[in-house]
Amino acid sequence: QMRIVESGGGLVQPGGSLRLSCAASGFTLDYYAIGWFRKAPGKERDGVSCISSSDNTTHYVDSVKGRFTISRDSAKNTVYLQMNSLKPEDSGVYYCGADWEPACVSNWYASYVYDYWGQGTQVTVSS
């Protein structure tokens, strides 16, 4: 049975760091482009980052460039999102999605691109 589980969220002060994990079972993440998305209250699910499977090319939304890093650990069948210098506006439920394609597409930031999702992990940045 295919499953994606996100973890690593929590409450952190502004300027702090968190590392989110996207772990899969029943399929291999290495074959697919994986995206991280954030859904804040009252807002749409917005793309944060994407990593391709073919060459590990990465993409980031402008608001997180230089602060967030997406990466893969093939041995653990896991994709990570390292989040540094967190801001209150980074708060929300973070989801990872798998696109049944090897490369992040040009509109990787659109949620409809992704075919399979986890249940999300809550990130709250507050003092």
C-alpha positions as a Markdown table, in Angstrom:
| # | Residue | x | y | z |
|---|---|---|---|---|
| 1 | Gln | 0.0 | 0.0 | 0.0 |
| 2 | Met | 1.3 | 3.4 | -1.0 |
| 3 | Arg | 1.7 | 5.9 | 1.8 |
| 4 | Ile | 3.4 | 9.3 | 2.4 |
| 5 | Val | 4.0 | 10.5 | 5.9 |
| 6 | Glu | 5.2 | 14.0 | 6.8 |
| 7 | Ser | 6.8 | 14.7 | 10.1 |
| 8 | Gly | 9.1 | 17.2 | 11.9 |
| 9 | Gly | 6.7 | 20.1 | 12.3 |
| 10 | Gly | 6.2 | 22.0 | 15.6 |
| 11 | Leu | 6.3 | 25.3 | 17.3 |
| 12 | Val | 9.4 | 27.4 | 16.8 |
| 13 | Gln | 10.4 | 31.0 | 17.5 |
| 14 | Pro | 11.1 | 33.4 | 14.7 |
| 15 | Gly | 14.6 | 32.9 | 13.5 |
| 16 | Gly | 14.6 | 29.2 | 14.4 |
| 17 | Ser | 14.9 | 26.1 | 12.3 |
| 18 | Leu | 13.0 | 22.9 | 11.6 |
| 19 | Arg | 13.6 | 19.9 | 9.4 |
| 20 | Leu | 10.6 | 18.4 | 7.8 |
| 21 | Ser | 10.6 | 14.8 | 6.5 |
| 22 | Cys | 8.5 | 13.2 | 3.8 |
| 23 | Ala | 8.8 | 9.4 | 4.1 |
| 24 | Ala | 7.2 | 7.0 | 1.7 |
| 25 | Ser | 6.3 | 3.4 | 1.8 |
| 26 | Gly | 4.9 | 1.2 | -1.0 |
| 27 | Phe | 6.8 | 3.1 | -3.7 |
| 28 | Thr | 10.2 | 4.7 | -4.3 |
| 29 | Leu | 10.4 | 8.5 | -4.0 |
| 30 | Asp | 13.6 | 8.5 | -6.1 |
| 31 | Tyr | 11.6 | 7.9 | -9.3 |
| 32 | Tyr | 9.4 | 11.0 | -9.0 |
| 33 | Ala | 9.5 | 14.7 | -8.6 |
| 34 | Ile | 8.5 | 15.7 | -5.0 |
| 35 | Gly | 7.1 | 19.0 | -4.0 |
| 36 | Trp | 6.6 | 20.6 | -0.6 |
| 37 | Phe | 3.6 | 22.8 | -0.1 |
| 38 | Arg | 2.2 | 25.0 | 2.6 |
| 39 | Lys | -1.4 | 25.8 | 3.5 |
| 40 | Ala | -2.0 | 28.7 | 5.8 |
| 41 | Pro | -5.4 | 29.3 | 7.3 |
| 42 | Gly | -7.8 | 30.8 | 4.7 |
| 43 | Lys | -5.3 | 30.4 | 1.9 |
| 44 | Glu | -4.7 | 27.9 | -0.9 |
| 45 | Arg | -2.1 | 25.2 | -0.8 |
| 46 | Asp | 1.0 | 27.0 | -2.2 |
| 47 | Gly | 4.1 | 25.4 | -3.6 |
| 48 | Val | 7.3 | 26.0 | -1.5 |
| 49 | Ser | 9.9 | 23.8 | -3.2 |
| 50 | Cys | 10.3 | 20.9 | -5.6 |
| 51 | Ile | 13.1 | 18.4 | -6.3 |
| 52 | Ser | 13.5 | 16.4 | -9.5 |
| 53 | Ser | 14.4 | 12.7 | -9.5 |
| 54 | Ser | 16.5 | 12.7 | -12.7 |
| 55 | Asp | 19.2 | 15.1 | -11.6 |
| 56 | Asn | 18.0 | 16.4 | -8.2 |
| 57 | Thr | 17.4 | 19.8 | -9.7 |
| 58 | Thr | 15.7 | 22.0 | -7.1 |
| 59 | His | 13.2 | 24.9 | -7.2 |
| 60 | Tyr | 12.0 | 27.3 | -4.6 |
| 61 | Val | 9.4 | 30.0 | -4.3 |
| 62 | Asp | 11.0 | 33.4 | -3.9 |
| 63 | Ser | 10.0 | 33.9 | -0.3 |
| 64 | Val | 12.0 | 30.9 | 0.9 |
| 65 | Lys | 15.1 | 31.1 | -1.3 |
| 66 | Gly | 18.3 | 31.2 | 0.8 |
| 67 | Arg | 16.4 | 29.9 | 3.8 |
| 68 | Phe | 15.0 | 26.5 | 2.9 |
| 69 | Thr | 16.8 | 23.6 | 1.4 |
| 70 | Ile | 15.1 | 20.5 | -0.2 |
| 71 | Ser | 17.1 | 17.2 | -0.4 |
| 72 | Arg | 16.7 | 13.5 | -0.8 |
| 73 | Asp | 18.0 | 10.5 | 1.2 |
| 74 | Ser | 17.5 | 7.5 | -1.2 |
| 75 | Ala | 18.5 | 5.0 | 1.5 |
| 76 | Lys | 15.7 | 6.2 | 3.7 |
| 77 | Asn | 13.3 | 6.8 | 0.9 |
| 78 | Thr | 12.8 | 10.2 | 2.3 |
| 79 | Val | 12.8 | 13.8 | 1.1 |
| 80 | Tyr | 13.6 | 16.6 | 3.6 |
| 81 | Leu | 12.9 | 20.3 | 3.8 |
| 82 | Gln | 15.4 | 22.1 | 6.0 |
| 83 | Met | 13.9 | 25.4 | 7.1 |
| 84 | Asn | 16.1 | 28.1 | 8.6 |
| 85 | Ser | 15.5 | 31.7 | 9.7 |
| 86 | Leu | 11.9 | 30.9 | 10.0 |
| 87 | Lys | 9.3 | 33.8 | 10.0 |
| 88 | Pro | 5.7 | 33.9 | 11.2 |
| 89 | Glu | 4.5 | 33.9 | 7.6 |
| 90 | Asp | 6.1 | 30.5 | 7.2 |
| 91 | Ser | 3.4 | 29.0 | 9.5 |
| 92 | Gly | 0.9 | 26.5 | 8.1 |
| 93 | Val | 0.4 | 22.9 | 7.4 |
| 94 | Tyr | 3.2 | 21.5 | 5.2 |
| 95 | Tyr | 2.4 | 18.7 | 2.8 |
| 96 | Cys | 4.6 | 16.8 | 0.4 |
| 97 | Gly | 3.3 | 15.5 | -2.9 |
| 98 | Ala | 4.6 | 13.1 | -5.5 |
| 99 | Asp | 4.3 | 13.9 | -9.2 |
| 100 | Trp | 4.4 | 10.7 | -11.3 |
| 101 | Glu | 7.0 | 12.4 | -13.5 |
| 102 | Pro | 10.8 | 12.4 | -12.9 |
| 103 | Ala | 11.3 | 16.1 | -13.2 |
| 104 | Cys | 9.7 | 19.2 | -11.6 |
| 105 | Val | 7.5 | 20.8 | -14.3 |
| 106 | Ser | 7.5 | 24.5 | -15.1 |
| 107 | Asn | 4.4 | 25.0 | -12.9 |
| 108 | Trp | 5.7 | 22.8 | -10.1 |
| 109 | Tyr | 4.2 | 25.3 | -7.6 |
| 110 | Ala | 0.6 | 24.3 | -8.6 |
| 111 | Ser | -1.0 | 21.6 | -6.4 |
| 112 | Tyr | -2.9 | 20.0 | -9.2 |
| 113 | Val | 0.4 | 18.9 | -10.7 |
| 114 | Tyr | 0.9 | 16.3 | -7.9 |
| 115 | Asp | -0.8 | 12.9 | -7.9 |
| 116 | Tyr | -0.3 | 11.7 | -4.3 |
| 117 | Trp | -0.2 | 13.5 | -1.0 |
| 118 | Gly | 0.5 | 12.9 | 2.6 |
| 119 | Gln | -1.6 | 14.2 | 5.5 |
| 120 | Gly | 0.6 | 17.1 | 6.4 |
| 121 | Thr | 2.6 | 18.4 | 9.4 |
| 122 | Gln | 1.8 | 21.6 | 11.3 |
| 123 | Val | 4.5 | 24.4 | 11.5 |
| 124 | Thr | 3.9 | 27.3 | 13.8 |
| 125 | Val | 6.4 | 30.2 | 13.9 |
| 126 | Ser | 5.6 | 32.4 | 16.9 |
| 127 | Ser | 7.2 | 34.1 | 19.8 |
